[in-house]
Amino acid sequence: MADQDNSGGPQGLRQGSPGPAPREAAGDAGPAPAGRRARGVAVASVVASAALLSSSYTLTEVALRDVPPLTIGFLRFAAATVLLAAWVHLVRQYAAPDPADRRRLALGGLLGITLYFSIENVGVQLASPTDAALLVAAYPALTALLELLVYRQRTSAGAMAGIALSILGVYLVVGFTPEGGTQRQVGDVLLVLSGVVWALYNFVTRELGDRYPADQILYYQVRAGAVGFLPLALVEVQAWRTPDHPVATFASLASLTVLCSIVGLGLYAKGLKRLRSSTAVNLLNLVPIFGLIIPVVTLGEDVTPLQVVGGLVVICGVTITSRRGVPNDPTREQHTPHRNPPHPRGKDTAETPCQ
């Protein structure tokens, strides 16, 4: 979502949504070890979440055959708003956030939903789902680099090496596309730019995860994002038409709404309760792997060996960066884009790039 979301949007997974994963205070060992069976269920939940979230690129490609990119964003998140509203207001019955926090939630929704998915959907239209899947792996490193530039904090040599390695991997993916020429390269650049937008979204909403449950944050941001998408979708009104593939188009839009934006994030939150945060984050490296396999198998997308190498280089760089961290960063104990502490009410909250 965001949680895309990872990395796929909003408070949620984007170690690739487009997203963010759970925060963890420095030195926090994470949840107490669970039984082997419970841990296995938790791991399976996170892996299933990664598979669902990574399918968003392929589902978007299918919907693009009949629906323009900005209209896809509006339809997806308008439907998600209705479902989340019923959950938040009728089932969970949360109290409304403070006015100041509601403004930040709205800004986060405009960044992490409207702007992020606008750029991503157009990028997928110009490039391909495989490019998106490979490039999304670089989002954590892009976030770490922007944090370094914004907060001017010293970082370890290992973390810098990881960031540099991720940038090299991005170059291998973007610079050597097999087909599509300039149009595909423009799409790849837009996909990288969406990672920058996702990082900015995290900076805007970083403290909100300490005060509100993840599903409440997701609802308010998705609602704001859907409102922001409406005028953008109206720009495409001349491109609206009767779908040539109505069943496939409806199924892809429904899957984007339910499976990617809601079920995927729910499975991630479930797995987080039984896993250390660092374990959950590392499992999210599967997002680009699934995201590469799905379009190749289902849509027959082309991918070169060099692009695969680039994707693996990105994942290696992200792993090095996440292990080394950024020392002496005063914001790190309070927030990183990929970790959330337990909510004060006793429930774990997960910040995930809604896909």
N, C-alpha and C positions, 0 to 999 in steps of 0.2 A: 504493500500500500501502500502502503502502503502501504514492512511486513510489508517490487515488486516488485502482490508489495512487493528484494532481495527482494529483492534487493530485490518482477517482479519482483507499495507501496507503501503507508503510514506506520503507526507504531507497530512494527513488526519486522519480519525477517528480510534482510537484504544482503546477507553475505553472498548477497545478492541479489531482492529485491531486491532493483532494484531494489534488501533490505536488510536490515538491521536485526540483530539478535539480542539476547538478554544482556543486561548490564550486570557487572559483578564487582563489588568493592575490592580494592587492592588487598590481597592476602586472604580473601574469602575462599574457602575451600569448596563452596557449593553445597548442595543438598547432601545429607548423610547418605552413605552407600545403601542401596536397596538390595533386596534379594535378586538372585540371578534372573528369575522369571520376570519380575517387575522391571528390571533394567532392560531385559530383552524387549518387552512391550514398549518401553520408552524409546529405545533406539529405533524400533520399527515405526513408531509414530513420527519421529523426526525425519526418518528416511522417506516415509510416505508423504510427509509435508513437502520435502524437497522435490519429490517427483511431481506433485500436484502444482507447486508454484512454478517449476521450470516448464510445465506444459503451457504456460500463458503465452509464450512467444508463438508457438505453433497454433494455438487457438486463435490468437489475434490474426495470424496470417490467413487462416480459413475464413474468418469473418470479413477480412478486407476484400474478399472477392465480391461481396455484395454491399458492404457498408463502408463509408469513408472513415478515416482514422479517428477524427475528433468526435464523430457521432458514436463510434464504438465506445469511446471513453464515457460519453454522457449516458448511454444506455446501460452500460455495465454498472456504473456507480450510482445511477438513479435507482436501479433495481436493488443494489446492495444497501442503499440508504433505507428503503422500505423494510427490508428484512432485519437490518440492524436496529431500526427504530422500534420494531415490535419486540425485539430481544431486550434492548436497553430500558425501554419505558414500561413494558407490560410484564416481562419476566423478571429482570433484575431490579427494576424500579430504583435506579440510581438517582441521587439528588443532583440537581443541575450544577455544573461547575461554576466557579466564581466568574464574574463578568470579564475580568482581566485575562483569566485563563481561557475563556471562550474565544476571546480575540486571538490569542496565540494558537488555539486549536484551529480556528478558521484560517489563519495565515499558514499554518502547517498543512492544512488540507489543500489550499491553493498551490502551495509549492510541491508537496509530496504526492498529491493526486492530480490536480489539473495540469500544472506545468510539466511535472515529471512524465506522466503518461501521455500527454500530448506529444512531447518530444519523442518518447519511446515508440509510440504507435506509428508516427511518421517515419522514424528510423527503421522500424521493421518493414514498413511498406517499401522503402527505398533500398534497403539492404536485404536481410534474410533472417529467419529465426535462428539459424545456426550462428550467424555473426553476433546476434544479441546474446545468445547463450554463452558464447566465449567471452564477450566483452564484459558481461555482468560480473564476472569473477574479479574484475579489477576494481569494483566499487569500494571495497574496504580500504584498499591501498590509496585510492583517490581521496577518500575521506581522511585518512591519516595524513596525507600530504597537505590537504587544505587546513587541517587542524594545526599542522606545523607552521604553515604560512600565516594563519589568522592569529594564533596565540603565541607565535614566535618562541616556542619551547624547544629546548635542546632535545635531540633524539639520538638513540644509540646508533652506532655504525651498522649493526645488524638490521635494525628497522629501516635505515636508509637504503641498505642493500636490497631489502625486500621490496621497497617502493620502486627502486630503479628496475628491479627484475620484472615487476608487474608492468611498468611502462614499456619495457622491451617486449613483453608478451603482447601488449596492446598493439604495438607497432607491427609485429608479425601478423596479427589478425587483420589489421586495417590496411596495411601497406601491400599485401599480396593476395588480394581477392581474385578468385579464378575467373569470374564473369561479372558483368554488370557495369564495369568501367567506372566513370566518374560518379554516376548516380549511386552506385553501391558504396563507394567511398564516402560520399556525402552522408548517406544513411549511417555508416559506421561512425563518422564524426558526431552525428546527432546522438547516437547511442552512448558514446563516451560523454558527451555533454549532459545527457540525462543522469549520469553518475555524479557529475558535479552538482546538479540540482538536488539530487538525493542527499548529498553531504550537507548542502545548505539547509535542507529541510530538517536534518538532524540537529543542526546548530540552533534552529529556531525553537524546536520542541523538546530540547534535551531534559529539562527538569520536570516535565509534565508526567513522566512515567513514575515519579516518586509520589504523586498525589492522587492519581486516578487509575482505576483498573484498565487493562489494555483494551478490553472490548468497548468501554465507554469512550476512550480516546479515539479508537478506530471509527466509531459511529460519528462523532462530531467532525472528524477530519474528512471522512467519506462524504458526509452531507455537504460540507463546504466545497469539497472538490466537485461534486455533482452540480452544484449551483454554478461554480466557475466554468464547468464544461458547457453549460447551456448556450451562452452566446457564441462560443466557438463552434458548437455543432450547427447553429443556425447559419454560420458562414458557409457551410457545406450543403445548404438546402437544395441547391441546383443539382447536386450529385445524388440526392435521394431517389431511389427507384424501387420497383418491386424486385425482390431478390430472385436471382436465377437459381439459387440453391437454398431454398427456404429452410429445409430441415437441417442441413449442415450449419447454416448461418445461425439459426435459433439455438441449436445445440451448443455451438461454440460460445455464443454470448451468455447462455445460461451457465455453462461450465466456468467461464471467466468469473461470473458473479458468485456462484455458489462454491465451486471447488477451489478456485484460486484465492478469492478474496475472503472467504469465510471458513470453509473446512480446512484448507491448508494451514491457516493461522491457528485454528483450534487444535489441530493435531500437534503443531509445534509447541503450543503452550502446555498441552498434556504431557509431551515428552520431557519438557523442561523441568517438570515437578520431580522427576526421578533421576535426572542427570545433572552432572556438574555443568555449569554454564559453558566452560571451555570445551567440553565434549560436544555439547549441542552446536556450538559455533563451528567446530571442525567438521561435523557431519554436514553442515550446510555447504561445504565445498562440493557436495554432490550435485548442487543445483546446476552449475554449468555442464556437468557430465550428462545428467538427464536431459538438460536443455539441448544438448548436441545430438543425443541419440534419438529423441522423439521426432524432430523434423526430418532427420535422415531416413528413419524407418517409415514414417507415415506420409511424408510429402516428397520423398526422393530428393531432398536438398543435396547440393554438391558441397563438399568440403575438402580442402587440400590437406595433405600431410603437414605442410608448414603451418596452416591454421591450427591444426590439432596441437602441434608443438607449441605454438603461441599460447593456446589456452592452458596447456600444462605449465608453461613458464609463468603465466599469470597466477595460477593456483599456488605454485611454489613460492612466488613472491608474497602472496597474501599470507600464506602459512608462516613464513619467516617474520613478516611484519607483526602478525598477531601474537607470535611467541615472544618476540623481543620487546614489543610495546614501546611506549614513549615515556622515558623516565622524567621525573621532576615536572610532570604536567599537572597543575593544580586542578584541572577539570577532570582528570582521569578517574579519580576516586568517586567523583560525583556522577560522572557520565562518560561513556564512550558510545559511539553510534551502534555498538553491537552488544551491549550488556545492560540488563535491568535488575535492580535489587528486588527482593520480595516487597510486595505492596504492604504498607503499614497495617492493613486490615488482616494480614496474615496470608494473603494469596499472592502467588508468584505472578508477576506480569512480564510479558514478553514484548519486546519492541521489534516488530518485524516489518520489511519492505514488503508491503502488500504488492503482490505481483499482479 
